[in-house]
Amino acid sequence: MLRAILLAAGASTRMGSPKAGLRVSPDGLTFAAAAVEALRASGVAGVTVVAGAHPEAVTAAVAGLEDVRVVVHAGWAAGQLSSLRAGLDAIDVPALEAMIVALVDCPLVRPATVRRLIETWEHTRAPIVRPAIGDRHGHPVIFDRVTFADLRHAPLEVGAKAVIARWSAALVDVTVDDPGVLADIDTPADYDAFVRARGR
């Protein structure tokens, strides 16, 4: 069994407003809804969204979507790994074999890309499966259950990078042609460029 978590707990300080509620186009889906729909369209059964600094905005951004629940992580300020752990705690049951971790910053990942990552994990059972374009690695990332203990004990200041380093010899990079896996929309200028590119 594989489940998905969408990390949307940050303060969005550089953006100036919660990224979860931004639109992928002026009249389109919110970032959070677009990310959730890509996960659901790939065949993932149920998505848990981790909110933190802006729980009301995150909840509103996914309102009306099926098979989605929002968990509020009070300790979000401790960093992204702490939010990942909150998501893992929310979904972890004995039958869980892996989780796919997506970021609200990456709203345009294609469902086909997510499906390919899942199929690669199903075939290899690698500890970590992630998309890559050239030498750049993106999101979402699949973590097999074998990594869960490491995720729970890695230093918060280092984050999941410590776990990726721990399993670097066995992880699988999946070459994709989906620029959405590398999106990193952190500032109003980033968002303006994103909207302009979408309008072309």
N, CA, C and O of each residue as an XYZ file, in Angstrom:
800
protein
N       0.840     -1.198      0.000
C       0.000      0.000      0.000
C       0.871      1.243      0.000
O       1.816      1.350      0.782
N       0.552      2.177     -0.876
C       1.259      3.449     -0.964
C       0.267      4.582     -0.732
O      -0.843      4.565     -1.263
N       0.673      5.560      0.060
C      -0.144      6.736      0.304
C       0.687      7.989      0.004
O       1.914      7.936     -0.072
N      -0.007      9.106     -0.164
C       0.668     10.352     -0.521
C       0.466     11.400      0.552
O      -0.583     11.475      1.191
N       1.510     12.219      0.735
C       1.373     13.411      1.561
C       1.823     14.613      0.739
O       2.779     14.535     -0.033
N       1.122     15.714      0.921
C       1.459     16.973      0.271
C       1.880     17.952      1.353
O       1.095     18.266      2.248
N       3.103     18.433      1.276
C       3.622     19.345      2.285
C       3.243     20.782      1.922
O       3.653     21.308      0.887
N       2.454     21.401      2.798
C       1.984     22.773      2.578
C       1.964     23.535      3.893
O       1.063     24.334      4.147
N       2.976     23.277      4.736
C       2.961     23.808      6.099
C       3.742     25.089      6.280
O       3.607     25.746      7.312
N       4.560     25.467      5.303
C       5.443     26.608      5.487
C       4.725     27.941      5.580
O       3.535     28.050      5.285
N       5.471     28.952      5.997
C       4.896     30.281      6.204
C       4.762     31.078      4.919
O       4.064     32.093      4.897
N       5.421     30.639      3.835
C       5.406     31.370      2.557
C       5.851     32.819      2.763
O       5.283     33.739      2.175
N       6.857     33.012      3.591
C       7.296     34.366      3.945
C       7.748     35.155      2.727
O       7.380     36.319      2.572
N       8.543     34.534      1.860
C       9.053     35.249      0.685
C       7.947     35.551     -0.317
O       8.009     36.554     -1.028
N       6.929     34.681     -0.378
C       5.824     34.918     -1.293
C       4.911     36.020     -0.784
O       4.380     36.806     -1.568
N       4.728     36.079      0.543
C       3.867     37.090      1.122
C       2.422     36.655      1.281
O       1.614     37.387      1.851
N       2.091     35.484      0.790
C       0.754     34.905      0.959
C       0.899     33.392      0.834
O       1.865     32.921      0.233
N      -0.041     32.613      1.390
C       0.088     31.154      1.364
C       0.136     30.596     -0.062
O      -0.760     30.848     -0.868
N       1.183     29.844     -0.355
C       1.323     29.304     -1.707
C       0.214     28.321     -2.056
O      -0.131     28.167     -3.228
N      -0.336     27.667     -1.067
C      -1.384     26.678     -1.338
C      -2.559     27.286     -2.079
O      -3.203     26.612     -2.883
N      -2.846     28.558     -1.817
C      -4.001     29.206     -2.407
C      -3.738     29.934     -3.709
O      -4.675     30.444     -4.325
N      -2.472     29.997     -4.151
C      -2.178     30.614     -5.445
C      -2.816     29.793     -6.559
O      -3.080     28.602     -6.391
N      -3.059     30.426     -7.676
C      -3.703     29.756     -8.808
C      -2.667     29.341     -9.846
O      -1.698     30.059    -10.094
N      -2.880     28.189    -10.440
C      -1.973     27.759    -11.498
C      -2.168     28.592    -12.759
O      -1.298     28.627    -13.629
N      -3.306     29.257    -12.852
C      -3.572     30.259    -13.870
C      -4.592     31.205    -13.257
O      -5.204     30.856    -12.248
N      -4.801     32.394    -13.827
C      -5.705     33.351    -13.173
C      -7.073     32.780    -12.832
O      -7.670     33.173    -11.830
N      -7.580     31.859    -13.647
C      -8.898     31.278    -13.363
C      -8.825     29.774    -13.102
O      -9.822     29.065    -13.234
N      -7.639     29.294    -12.730
C      -7.441     27.858    -12.600
C      -7.496     27.348    -11.179
O      -7.932     28.041    -10.260
N      -7.042     26.110    -11.022
C      -6.981     25.462     -9.715
C      -5.962     26.146     -8.813
O      -5.050     26.825     -9.284
N      -6.131     25.956     -7.519
C      -5.092     26.391     -6.597
C      -3.885     25.473     -6.723
O      -3.981     24.357     -7.234
N      -2.746     25.969     -6.244
C      -1.547     25.138     -6.248
C      -1.806     23.815     -5.522
O      -1.459     22.742     -6.017
N      -2.422     23.911     -4.341
C      -2.645     22.700     -3.549
C      -3.584     21.740     -4.266
O      -3.330     20.535     -4.293
N      -4.665     22.254     -4.848
C      -5.620     21.394     -5.539
C      -4.993     20.752     -6.762
O      -5.237     19.577     -7.034
N      -4.185     21.503     -7.508
C      -3.533     20.945     -8.688
C      -2.581     19.821     -8.300
O      -2.526     18.790     -8.972
N      -1.832     20.017     -7.220
C      -0.913     18.977     -6.765
C      -1.670     17.730     -6.315
O      -1.271     16.608     -6.626
N      -2.762     17.935     -5.583
C      -3.576     16.807     -5.128
C      -4.167     16.064     -6.326
O      -4.149     14.834     -6.355
N      -4.683     16.785     -7.302
C      -5.314     16.141     -8.437
C      -4.317     15.335     -9.261
O      -4.668     14.285     -9.799
N      -3.074     15.814     -9.366
C      -2.049     15.041    -10.069
C      -1.773     13.727     -9.354
O      -1.607     12.688     -9.993
N      -1.725     13.775     -8.044
C      -1.508     12.548     -7.271
C      -2.682     11.590     -7.426
O      -2.489     10.392     -7.635
N      -3.884     12.114     -7.324
C      -5.074     11.270     -7.429
C      -5.215     10.692     -8.842
O      -5.590      9.530     -9.002
N      -4.918     11.495     -9.860
C      -5.031     11.030    -11.237
C      -4.018      9.943    -11.564
O      -4.205      9.180    -12.512
N      -2.945      9.871    -10.783
C      -1.935      8.837    -11.008
C      -2.332      7.504    -10.391
O      -1.657      6.496    -10.597
N      -3.430      7.495     -9.633
C      -3.894      6.260     -9.025
C      -3.684      6.166     -7.533
O      -4.031      5.153     -6.926
N      -3.120      7.204     -6.919
C      -2.929      7.195     -5.471
C      -4.290      7.288     -4.781
O      -5.108      8.148     -5.107
N      -4.512      6.403     -3.837
C      -5.795      6.369     -3.125
C      -5.701      7.187     -1.859
O      -5.311      6.676     -0.809
N      -6.055      8.451     -1.950
C      -6.071      9.292     -0.767
C      -4.810     10.123     -0.606
O      -3.699      9.612     -0.751
N      -4.981     11.399     -0.307
C      -3.863     12.322     -0.117
C      -4.049     13.030      1.220
O      -5.131     13.528      1.531
N      -2.977     13.066      2.002
C      -2.977     13.805      3.255
C      -2.164     15.078      3.067
O      -0.988     15.027      2.706
N      -2.794     16.210      3.314
C      -2.144     17.509      3.161
C      -1.720     17.996      4.540
O      -2.536     18.072      5.459
N      -0.437     18.325      4.676
C       0.080     18.811      5.953
C       0.099     20.333      5.931
O       0.851     20.946      5.173
N      -0.734     20.933      6.771
C      -0.790     22.388      6.923
C      -0.050     22.777      8.195
O       0.199     21.943      9.065
N       0.295     24.052      8.288
C       1.012     24.499      9.478
C       0.779     25.961      9.768
O      -0.046     26.312     10.611
N       1.513     26.828      9.062
C       1.425     28.265      9.337
C       0.080     28.852      8.938
O      -0.382     29.808      9.559
N      -0.555     28.294      7.909
C      -1.800     28.855      7.385
C      -2.852     27.753      7.200
O      -3.233     27.461      6.067
N      -3.324     27.144      8.278
C      -4.233     26.002      8.127
C      -5.543     26.344      7.434
O      -6.065     25.542      6.660
N      -6.078     27.531      7.707
C      -7.354     27.888      7.078
C      -7.196     28.039      5.570
O      -8.044     27.579      4.806
N      -6.114     28.682      5.140
C      -5.888     28.882      3.710
C      -5.648     27.562      2.997
O      -6.125     27.359      1.880
N      -4.915     26.668      3.637
C      -4.652     25.358      3.027
C      -5.941     24.558      2.923
O      -6.212     23.934      1.897
N      -6.729     24.578      3.982
C      -8.005     23.852      3.964
C      -8.912     24.387      2.861
O      -9.552     23.612      2.150
N      -8.967     25.710      2.719
C      -9.800     26.311      1.674
C      -9.290     25.954      0.286
O     -10.077     25.802     -0.648
N      -7.974     25.819      0.148
C      -7.382     25.548     -1.163
C      -7.716     24.166     -1.691
O      -7.661     23.938     -2.900
N      -8.064     23.232     -0.800
C      -8.405     21.869     -1.242
C      -9.870     21.541     -0.962
O     -10.278     20.385     -1.071
N     -10.650     22.537     -0.608
C     -12.059     22.313     -0.284
C     -12.790     21.684     -1.469
O     -12.619     22.099     -2.615
N     -13.600     20.683     -1.170
C     -14.401     20.035     -2.188
C     -13.738     18.877     -2.891
O     -14.399     18.160     -3.643
N     -12.445     18.667     -2.672
C     -11.757     17.547     -3.307
C     -12.040     16.258     -2.538
O     -12.123     16.267     -1.310
N     -12.187     15.161     -3.259
C     -12.470     13.872     -2.633
C     -11.184     13.190     -2.177
O     -10.109     13.408     -2.737
N     -11.326     12.354     -1.140
C     -10.215     11.541     -0.643
C      -9.015     12.385     -0.242
O      -7.869     11.997     -0.468
N      -9.283     13.540      0.352
C      -8.232     14.422      0.835
C      -8.521     14.777      2.280
O      -9.657     15.092      2.633
N      -7.503     14.726      3.110
C      -7.668     15.215      4.478
C      -6.515     16.138      4.809
O      -5.403     15.970      4.308
N      -6.786     17.102      5.647
C      -5.783     18.062      6.063
C      -5.429     17.796      7.512
O      -6.310     17.700      8.366
N      -4.139     17.678      7.791
C      -3.677     17.579      9.174
C      -2.865     18.833      9.480
O      -2.072     19.289      8.657
N      -3.071     19.376     10.660
C      -2.389     20.612     11.043
C      -1.201     20.261     11.937
O      -1.352     19.622     12.978
N      -0.029     20.691     11.507
C       1.205     20.417     12.232
C       1.618     21.656     13.013
O       2.113     22.630     12.446
N       1.407     21.604     14.311
C       1.700     22.769     15.147
C       3.187     23.110     15.172
O       3.555     24.264     15.388
N       4.038     22.120     14.954
C       5.482     22.354     15.012
C       6.116     22.636     13.667
O       7.298     22.354     13.471
N       5.351     23.187     12.737
C       5.835     23.412     11.365
C       7.111     24.251     11.307
O       7.919     24.080     10.395
N       7.300     25.150     12.263
C       8.458     26.041     12.224
C       9.780     25.295     12.408
O      10.846     25.860     12.165
N       9.721     24.037     12.832
C      10.945     23.245     13.002
C      11.520     22.793     11.664
O      12.611     22.224     11.625
N      10.808     23.035     10.575
C      11.364     22.707      9.267
C      10.572     21.661      8.512
O       9.679     21.011      9.055
N      10.929     21.517      7.231
C      10.167     20.650      6.335
C      10.169     19.194      6.786
O       9.163     18.499      6.642
N      11.299     18.725      7.333
C      11.332     17.332      7.782
C      10.335     17.102      8.907
O       9.733     16.031      8.985
N      10.149     18.082      9.775
C       9.177     17.906     10.853
C       7.766     17.783     10.287
O       6.941     17.045     10.826
N       7.487     18.501      9.205
C       6.176     18.402      8.556
C       6.022     17.059      7.855
O       4.946     16.462      7.865
N       7.105     16.592      7.247
C       7.072     15.262      6.635
C       6.768     14.201      7.684
O       5.982     13.286      7.439
N       7.386     14.324      8.844
C       7.123     13.361      9.917
C       5.669     13.422     10.372
O       5.063     12.391     10.662
N       5.114     14.624     10.434
C       3.706     14.751     10.821
C       2.814     14.042      9.806
O       1.846     13.379     10.177
N       3.144     14.186      8.528
C       2.389     13.479      7.502
C       2.547     11.978      7.607
O       1.578     11.230      7.479
N       3.765     11.544      7.839
C       4.015     10.107      7.997
C       3.243      9.558      9.189
O       2.634      8.492      9.090
N       3.260     10.261     10.302
C       2.511      9.810     11.474
C       1.018      9.700     11.178
O       0.337      8.827     11.716
N       0.513     10.587     10.322
C      -0.914     10.597     10.011
C      -1.332      9.432      9.125
O      -2.482      8.994      9.182
N      -0.405      8.919      8.300
C      -0.770      7.857      7.356
C      -0.225      6.492      7.736
O      -0.641      5.486      7.162
N       0.700      6.433      8.693
C       1.405      5.186      8.949
C       0.517      4.144      9.622
O       0.012      4.345     10.727
N       0.346      3.046      8.934
C      -0.345      1.862      9.446
C       0.514      0.668      9.065
O       1.363      0.787      8.181
N       0.319     -0.486      9.707
C       1.181     -1.628      9.405
C       1.224     -2.016      7.935
O       2.244     -2.517      7.461
N       0.139     -1.794      7.206
C       0.101     -2.192      5.797
C       0.799     -1.213      4.865
O       0.995     -1.521      3.689
N       1.180     -0.037      5.366
C       1.797      0.976      4.512
C       3.181      0.510      4.072
O       4.036      0.203      4.902
N       3.392      0.461      2.760
C       4.667      0.009      2.217
C       5.563      1.155      1.773
O       6.786      1.017      1.746
N       4.962      2.278      1.428
C       5.743      3.422      0.952
C       4.851      4.650      0.964
O       3.624      4.554      1.014
N       5.501      5.809      0.918
C       4.742      7.061      0.789
C       5.383      7.900     -0.297
O       6.596      7.858     -0.506
N       4.553      8.657     -0.977
C       5.045      9.605     -1.968
C       4.855     10.994     -1.394
O       3.760     11.358     -0.966
N       5.928     11.765     -1.389
C       5.941     13.088     -0.760
C       6.007     14.146     -1.848
O       6.970     14.205     -2.613
N       4.977     14.981     -1.911
C       4.904     16.059     -2.889
C       4.958     17.405     -2.178
O       4.670     17.498     -0.985
N       5.328     18.442     -2.916
C       5.428     19.789     -2.369
C       4.404     20.695     -3.026
O       4.147     20.585     -4.225
N       3.821     21.590     -2.244
C       2.860     22.541     -2.798
C       3.546     23.504     -3.759
O       2.878     24.139     -4.576
N       4.867     23.620     -3.673
C       5.635     24.468     -4.587
C       5.646     23.937     -6.012
O       5.983     24.670     -6.942
N       5.285     22.680     -6.193
C       5.370     22.019     -7.503
C       3.977     21.611     -7.968
O       3.641     20.428     -7.924
N       3.155     22.568     -8.413
C       1.756     22.257     -8.709
C       1.500     21.651    -10.082
O       0.378     21.235    -10.371
N       2.528     21.594    -10.937
C       2.291     21.173    -12.317
C       2.943     19.849    -12.684
O       3.144     19.566    -13.865
N       3.271     19.046    -11.701
C       3.791     17.707    -12.004
C       2.698     16.913    -12.711
O       1.546     16.904    -12.278
N       3.065     16.254    -13.791
C       2.088     15.514    -14.578
C       1.720     14.197    -13.901
O       2.582     13.529    -13.331
N       0.443     13.823    -13.960
C       0.046     12.520    -13.411
C       0.856     11.371    -13.993
O       1.166     10.414    -13.283
N       1.201     11.449    -15.272
C       1.992     10.385    -15.901
C       3.366     10.260    -15.253
O       3.914      9.162    -15.156
N       3.919     11.382    -14.812
C       5.211     11.352    -14.125
C       5.076     10.648    -12.782
O       5.903      9.810    -12.425
N       4.034     10.993    -12.045
C       3.804     10.346    -10.750
C       3.602      8.841    -10.955
O       4.143      8.029    -10.205
N       2.828      8.482    -11.965
C       2.579      7.066    -12.239
C       3.876      6.335    -12.555
O       4.081      5.203    -12.116
N       4.750      6.982    -13.317
C       6.021      6.355    -13.657
C       6.890      6.142    -12.430
O       7.555      5.113    -12.309
N       6.890      7.104    -11.522
C       7.640      6.948    -10.277
C       7.097      5.769     -9.474
O       7.857      4.958     -8.946
N       5.778      5.688     -9.391
C       5.161      4.593     -8.632
C       5.487      3.249     -9.275
O       5.832      2.295     -8.578
N       5.382      3.171    -10.580
C       5.684      1.915    -11.273
C       7.136      1.516    -11.076
O       7.442      0.332    -10.934
N       8.033      2.497    -11.065
C       9.446      2.196    -10.821
C       9.643      1.642     -9.421
O      10.374      0.671     -9.226
N       8.986      2.266     -8.443
C       9.090      1.743     -7.073
C       8.500      0.323     -6.996
O       9.090     -0.556     -6.368
N       7.361      0.102     -7.619
C       6.731     -1.221     -7.579
C       7.646     -2.283     -8.183
O       7.695     -3.418     -7.710
N       8.365     -1.900     -9.229
C       9.239     -2.861     -9.913
C      10.536     -3.109     -9.159
O      11.018     -4.241     -9.098
N      11.108     -2.039     -8.577
C      12.433     -2.144     -7.957
C      12.392     -2.302     -6.448
O      13.302     -2.879     -5.853
N      11.327     -1.785     -5.825
C      11.257     -1.663     -4.365
C      12.491     -0.955     -3.813
O      12.997     -1.296     -2.743
N      12.959      0.032     -4.562
C      14.087      0.832     -4.115
C      13.695      1.633     -2.878
O      12.519      1.956     -2.710
N      14.645      1.961     -2.014
C      14.315      2.716     -0.801
C      13.824      4.124     -1.099
O      12.985      4.660     -0.375
N      14.345      4.722     -2.162
C      13.953      6.069     -2.565
C      13.876      6.113     -4.081
O      14.778      5.639     -4.772
N      12.798      6.682     -4.589
C      12.645      6.878     -6.033
C      12.305      8.346     -6.249
O      11.393      8.877     -5.616
N      13.042      9.001     -7.146
C      12.812     10.423     -7.371
C      12.993     10.748     -8.852
O      13.716     10.048     -9.560
N      12.331     11.817     -9.322
C      12.487     12.203    -10.724
C      13.760     13.014    -10.930
O      14.237     13.689    -10.018
N      14.296     12.936    -12.130
C      15.511     13.681    -12.447
C      15.441     14.202    -13.874
O      14.931     13.541    -14.778
N      15.967     15.401    -14.045
C      16.176     15.986    -15.367
C      17.646     16.361    -15.423
O      18.080     17.292    -14.745
N      18.402     15.648    -16.219
C      19.845     15.839    -16.220
C      20.400     15.476    -14.853
O      20.125     14.401    -14.321
N      21.184     16.387    -14.293
C      21.752     16.124    -12.967
C      20.958     16.790    -11.852
O      21.432     16.882    -10.720
N      19.743     17.257    -12.168
C      18.890     17.914    -11.168
C      17.800     16.945    -10.718
O      17.187     16.251    -11.529
N      17.577     16.918     -9.416
C      16.587     16.014     -8.836
C      15.388     16.814     -8.343
O      15.541     17.902     -7.788
N      14.184     16.260     -8.552
C      12.984     17.003     -8.216
C      12.029     16.268     -7.307
O      12.417     15.374     -6.555
N      10.773     16.661     -7.390
C       9.688     16.108     -6.576
C       8.526     15.745     -7.491
O       8.391     16.291     -8.585
N       7.694     14.824     -7.035
C       7.640     14.170     -5.715
C       8.676     13.058     -5.575
O       9.291     12.619     -6.547
N       8.844     12.623     -4.336
C       9.810     11.576     -4.004
C       9.085     10.449     -3.281
O       8.268     10.692     -2.394
N       9.392      9.224     -3.668
C       8.828      8.060     -2.978
C       9.837      7.546     -1.964
O      11.004      7.324     -2.285
N       9.372      7.362     -0.740
C      10.177      6.767      0.324
C       9.573      5.421      0.690
O       8.427      5.350      1.133
N      10.339      4.359      0.506
C       9.903      3.035      0.926
C       9.902      2.951      2.455
O      10.581      3.719      3.138
N       9.130      2.010      2.966
C       9.025      1.861      4.421
C      10.389      1.653      5.094
O      10.572      2.015      6.256
N      11.328      1.080      4.371
C      12.644      0.823      4.954
C      13.334      2.118      5.396
O      14.249      2.082      6.219
N      12.900      3.255      4.856
C      13.517      4.534      5.221
C      12.794      5.254      6.351
O      13.285      6.271      6.839
N      11.642      4.753      6.776
C      10.811      5.514      7.719
C      11.525      5.800      9.042
O      11.432      6.906      9.574
N      12.231      4.810      9.566
C      12.932      5.028     10.842
C      13.984      6.119     10.690
O      14.157      6.945     11.586
N      14.687      6.127      9.559
C      15.690      7.155      9.325
C      15.045      8.539      9.211
O      15.584      9.523      9.719
N      13.894      8.608      8.546
C      13.194      9.891      8.437
C      12.785     10.408      9.812
O      12.804     11.613     10.065
N      12.419      9.496     10.686
C      11.978      9.906     12.021
C      13.138     10.325     12.924
O      12.920     11.008     13.925
N      14.351      9.931     12.589
C      15.480     10.216     13.472
C      16.546     11.113     12.850
O      17.532     11.437     13.512
N      16.374     11.512     11.621
C      17.361     12.387     10.986
C      17.358     13.758     11.662
O      16.327     14.184     12.181
N      18.485     14.444     11.662
C      18.533     15.790     12.263
C      17.602     16.740     11.521
O      17.639     16.810     10.292
N      16.777     17.462     12.249
C      15.847     18.386     11.622
C      16.562     19.462     10.817
O      16.062     19.909      9.785
N      17.730     19.876     11.289
C      18.443     20.939     10.593
C      19.016     20.475      9.254
O      19.294     21.297      8.381
N      19.191     19.174      9.088
C      19.690     18.620      7.826
C      18.526     18.232      6.918
O      18.588     18.397      5.700
N      17.480     17.723      7.528
C      16.295     17.355      6.774
C      16.406     16.020      6.074
O      17.265     15.202      6.404
N      15.531     15.805      5.103
C      15.487     14.524      4.399
C      16.746     14.267      3.586
O      17.001     13.133      3.179
N      17.537     15.307      3.343
C      18.794     15.107      2.622
C      19.686     14.091      3.334
O      20.438     13.358      2.693
N      19.594     14.055      4.658
C      20.396     13.086      5.406
C      19.984     11.667      5.085
O      20.828     10.774      5.013
N      18.702     11.452      4.892
C      18.189     10.124      4.575
C      18.536      9.752      3.136
O      18.892      8.609      2.849
N      18.431     10.720      2.241
C      18.809     10.467      0.851
C      20.291     10.101      0.768
O      20.670      9.203      0.017
N      21.126     10.799      1.539
C      22.553     10.469      1.560
C      22.778      9.067      2.121
O      23.617      8.317      1.621
N      22.025      8.720      3.157
C      22.159      7.397      3.781
C      21.861      6.277      2.791
O      22.488      5.219      2.844
N      20.904      6.503      1.886
C      20.467      5.469      0.946
C      20.922      5.741     -0.485
O      20.372      5.172     -1.428
N      21.918      6.600     -0.653
C      22.304      7.043     -1.992
C      22.730      5.907     -2.912
O      22.521      5.979     -4.123
N      23.321      4.868     -2.353
C      23.799      3.762     -3.192
C      22.663      2.922     -3.758
O      22.846      2.208     -4.745
N      21.494      3.007     -3.136
C      20.384      2.150     -3.557
C      19.199      2.907     -4.137
O      18.270      2.291     -4.659
N      19.220      4.231     -4.055
C      18.069      4.979     -4.577
C      18.044      4.911     -6.102
O      19.049      4.607     -6.745
N      16.875      5.203     -6.659
C      16.694      5.164     -8.109
C      16.242      6.533     -8.599
O      15.238      7.071     -8.132
N      16.989      7.088     -9.540
C      16.592      8.308    -10.218
C      15.873      7.932    -11.505
O      16.369      7.124    -12.290
N      14.704      8.522    -11.717
C      13.919      8.255    -12.916
C      14.017      9.472    -13.830
O      13.546     10.554    -13.479
N      14.615      9.301    -14.978
C      14.751     10.399    -15.925
C      13.389     10.740    -16.520
O      12.703      9.872    -17.060
N      13.007     12.005    -16.418
C      11.712     12.453    -16.919
C      11.909     13.702    -17.778
O      12.965     14.334    -17.743
N      10.878     14.047    -18.547
C      10.917     15.282    -19.337
C       9.828     16.240    -18.872
O       9.257     16.986    -19.667
N       9.550     16.206    -17.577
C       8.472     16.984    -16.975
C       9.069     18.131    -16.169
O       9.544     17.911    -15.055
N       9.057     19.361    -16.709
C       9.654     20.483    -15.969
C       8.949     20.783    -14.659
O       9.506     21.471    -13.803
N       7.728     20.276    -14.486
C       7.011     20.505    -13.245
C       7.699     19.928    -12.032
O       7.463     20.391    -10.917
N       8.551     18.922    -12.216
C       9.211     18.303    -11.058
C      10.277     19.211    -10.462
O      10.725     18.992     -9.337
N      10.687     20.232    -11.213
C      11.741     21.131    -10.739
C      11.214     22.498    -10.338
O      11.993     23.372     -9.956
N       9.912     22.697    -10.418
C       9.348     24.005    -10.086
C       9.717     24.396     -8.658
O       9.702     23.565     -7.749
N      10.044     25.654     -8.479
C      10.406     26.160     -7.150
C       9.920     27.601     -7.076
O      10.681     28.540     -7.311
N       8.652     27.759     -6.748
C       7.999     29.065     -6.817
C       7.920     29.640     -5.409
O       7.040     29.289     -4.622
N       8.866     30.537     -5.109
C       9.008     31.020     -3.741
C       8.711     32.501     -3.556
O       8.432     32.938     -2.440
N       8.766     33.277     -4.631
C       8.627     34.728     -4.515
C       7.566     35.238     -5.489
O       7.194     34.529     -6.424
N       7.072     36.473     -5.274
C       6.136     37.041     -6.247
C       6.706     37.095     -7.661
O       5.973     36.904     -8.631
N       8.011     37.354     -7.787
C       8.627     37.372     -9.115
C       8.587     35.985     -9.749
O       8.319     35.852    -10.943
N       8.856     34.951     -8.946
C       8.751     33.577     -9.444
C       7.332     33.299     -9.931
O       7.128     32.705    -10.990
N       6.360     33.740     -9.140
C       4.970     33.474     -9.492
C       4.553     34.239    -10.746
O       3.844     33.695    -11.592
N       4.980     35.482    -10.873
C       4.659     36.257    -12.069
C       5.233     35.577    -13.308
O       4.564     35.483    -14.337
N       6.479     35.102    -13.205
C       7.091     34.409    -14.340
C       6.343     33.128    -14.655
O       6.169     32.768    -15.820
N       5.909     32.450    -13.623
C       5.150     31.212    -13.780
C       3.833     31.477    -14.518
O       3.476     30.747    -15.442
N       3.113     32.530    -14.101
C       1.832     32.848    -14.727
C       2.029     33.265    -16.179
O       1.250     32.884    -17.052
N       3.082     34.053    -16.434
C       3.355     34.475    -17.817
C       3.661     33.271    -18.692
O       3.189     33.182    -19.826
N       4.450     32.349    -18.165
C       4.791     31.158    -18.944
C       3.564     30.309    -19.218
O       3.436     29.728    -20.296
N       2.666     30.232    -18.257
C       1.437     29.463    -18.430
C       0.518     30.089    -19.475
O      -0.259     29.390    -20.127
N       0.610     31.412    -19.630
C      -0.281     32.110    -20.554
C       0.182     32.091    -21.996
O      -0.536     32.540    -22.890
N       1.374     31.577    -22.224
C       1.911     31.571    -23.594
C       1.255     30.486    -24.424
O       1.579     30.330    -25.602
